Amino acid sequence: MRDSTLLPELISRSAERNPSAPALTYGKDTLSYGELNDAVASFASGLLSLGLQRGERVAIYLEKRFETVIASFGAPAAGGVFVPLNPLLKAEQVCYILRDCNVRVLVTSPERLALLQESLPACHDLRHIIVLDSADPIAAIGAVAISRWSELLKQPPANGHRVIDTDVVGILYTSGSTGKPKGVVLSHRNMVAGAKSVASYLENHAGDTLLAALPLSFDAGFSQLTTAFHVGARVVLLNYLLPRDVVKAIEREKVTGLTAVPPLYIQLTQLNWPESITEHLRYFANTGGRMPRETLDALRRHLPRTKPFLMYGLTEAFRSTFLPPEEVDRRPDSIGKAIPNAEILVLREDGSPCAPHEPGELVHRGALVGMGYWNDPEKTAERYKPLPVHAPGREAGLVLPEIAVFSGDTVRTDEEGFLYFIGRRDEMMKTSGYRVSPTEVEEILYGTKLVGECVAFGVDNDRIGQTIQVIATPPSTGELDVATLLAECRARMPAYMVPAGIEVRDGPLPRNPNGKIDRKTLSTEWVNKLEG
């Protein structure tokens, strides 16, 4: 049996091995690997019938469902690039991404298309919209052609454009420190190598059932698909409203593997877990921030036979470290060691390796290192850098540079090489498993025209990682109505981005030597006042 080198081959190789094996469950319906593989091929043929060229972007703006997965693998099967969009994003944020990476084809539902109706005319590169089937007519959007999902899948079979494993397969957008989301460009090799690595240490196999509770626009969320498909396991797609929906799905579907973020785990520990779950839930894995010790302890009480995997990763390199379950009792605060087929270095400013317990920057090298940020050479140069000649694994005789990801996170190691997270070098806020740029929050606040000046920052919170706090001054035209401003935030932002609090101050706000509003001083003052 041939091994997978391209993303869609994760499905096709499993379909060759066992076409009748269950691959994907959504609600009461399940697709076999053979059925899923056929649907992916049909969608790819449909895209080619629309004239999709090699490397053109196909955006997917849907909740988790069969069509989301089919489109995500079908676009690369045609030779295109898939761009998964978080279903929580608002129209303005969706259309920014469509413009930023010059999306040619958008896949969405009639309901979501209605939300985008007014914004899409500004997406000048968009040529086709594929809409899920509905009895209702779809209004025209300028010169953009609209196709129905079922009709597209009826097109004659066609061979996709030739691609190799170093070609771009997807662009995952993550919030950036400049305010706008950054598109992390990943290759087929990045994703396939990541699937193989994660599946190896989680010991995934064809008998597994993984629960896809995270958004598929997250690297860790999409990883549930790739790791499962690599070994021929089943994935259950879940769009949950309440944490108890997750527990019910785990019990109902006999889930063997769960990956989630700390805020969800905190909520899950407050529920009653059926004792039978630990009989089949083989592991639970944490990503998207540090798991609070009390949460980890509570989960282990609920699930005494279930192995915990504590992990660290960043979208720019997919996944970096994991702590083996047998080490959790000895070092529960550690993020572990490098995952298979990756090397994690802790480097000083000059690029030399740090000694044990010496803080340094976490640097990731290997096959999982992404291809940079889409259309952003400045930010790419900040994060993706040549590995210093004297760094471990880099020999002076090699003429061509090796590019590694410099995470911006400060860590240390102990004498045995286990890593410990210390803090983030940038100002990104981590809330409910999401990375949120303070500048992005501020730009939306300024867009309301209800503030004069404003600054956003994160405040540590045991439940969700950080809450978002804002300090703002009144507009020059009058008073600042906090209730009105928060209502505007809820209308313009995903729920996880809405500030937990807004403090009103008289202006102007203090500046740093560069003339910028001094976010660090303001956040420190706010925290000191809270603690005082």
C-alpha positions, 0 to 999 in steps of 0.5 A: 500500500502506498503511503500518503504524500498529499493531503487528499491521499489521507482519505484515498489511501484509507479508502483503498485499504477498507472502503466500507469503514466508517470515516465521518459521522454528522448527526445520525448519518455516517459516510464510509471511506469509499463514499467520502473519497468519491465525494471528494473526487466529485467536488474536485471535478466540479471545481475544475469544471468552473475553471479553477487553476492550480493554486487558486484559493477556495474559501469554506464558510460553514459550520462542521458538516459533511460538505465542510470536510469534502470541500476542504479535501476536494479543493486540494484534490483539484490542485487548489488551496483550501481556506477554512473560515471560522463560522463565528466570524462576522461578514467584515472579517470574512470578506477581509480574508477573501480579499487578502488571499484573493479567493476565487471560489467561496463555499457556504450556505444560503443563510451565511451567504445572506449575511455576506450579501452586502460585503461580497461586491468588494471581493474583486477576485471572487468568481464563483460561489457554491451554495449548499442545497436549498429550496429558496432562490439565491439572489445574484451578487454582481458578476459572481456565478452561483452554483448549487452543491448537488449540481456541482457534484454531478460534473464529469470526472476530471484529473486535478492539476499536478501538485507535489508535497511542497506545494501550498495546500491550505491557508489558516488565518490566525489573529496577528499583532498588527490587528488583521488576521494573518494567513499561515501558509501550509504545504501538503508536506506540513499537514501530512507530516503533522498527521503522521507525527500526532497519530504516532504518539497518540497511538491512533488506529483504525478502531478509534473514534475522534470527536471534532469539537474544535473549529476546523479553521483551527490547526488543532481542530483540522488535525482531528481529521488528518490524524484520523484519516491517516490511520482509517479511524472515524471522526464525529463532527459536533457543533455543540451549544452547551458543554453537556452536548460534548459529554453526551456525544462522547458517550453516545458515539463511544469516542476514544479520543478528545482534543479540546482547549482549557476553557472547554475542559474547565466547563466539562469538569463541572458536569457529571460524567457517566462512569462508562466513558472512561471505559472507551475514552482512551485519551484526552488532549489539551491544546490552545493554552496551559491546562490549570492544575485543578482542571487536570486533576478533576478530569483525571478523577472523572476519567481514571482510565483515560490517558492525559496528553498535554500539548503545545503548538502554534499554527505556524508549525502545527504542533511542537511538543507533548507531555507523555501521560506517564510524566504527568504526575511528575511534572504536570506544569511541563509542556513536554518534549518535541513531537516525533519528526520535529526538533524544539530548541531554546535559544538566546538572542544570539542564536546559541542554545540556553542552559537548563533553567535559562529562559530563552525563545522556543524555536521549532525546526523540521518538516512541520514548519510552515511556508510563512504568512500570505502576502506579508513579507515583514511578519514572515521575516519576524517569525520564519528565520534562518536557523543560526549556523551554530544552532543544534542540527545546523552544520556550518558546511551547509550553504543553503539556510534552513528556515525555522519558526521562532515562536516569540514564546519564552520557555526553559528546560529542566536537566532532563530536557522537559520544557516549561512555558514562561510567557509570550513575548508579544501582546497577543491575548489568549481567550477561550482558546483563541488568539486575539490581537489587541489592535484588532479589538481597538480597530473595531472600537474605533470603527464604532465612532463611540470612543476617542482613544482606546487600548485593549489588553488581556487579564489573566483568568483561570477559566478562559485563559485571559479576559479582554479589558478595554480602557477608552476615552469619550469621543470628542462629540460627547459622553461615552455610553458603555452599554451602547459600546458593548452592544456595538461590540456584540454586533461587530465581533465574535463572542470570544472577542467582546471585551469583558469590561470597559473603563472610561477615562479622560484623555489623552491616554499616556504614550510611550517614547514612540508616540504610541499609546502605552498599552503595557503601562495602562495594563499594569496600572489596571491590574495593580488597581484590581489587586490593590 
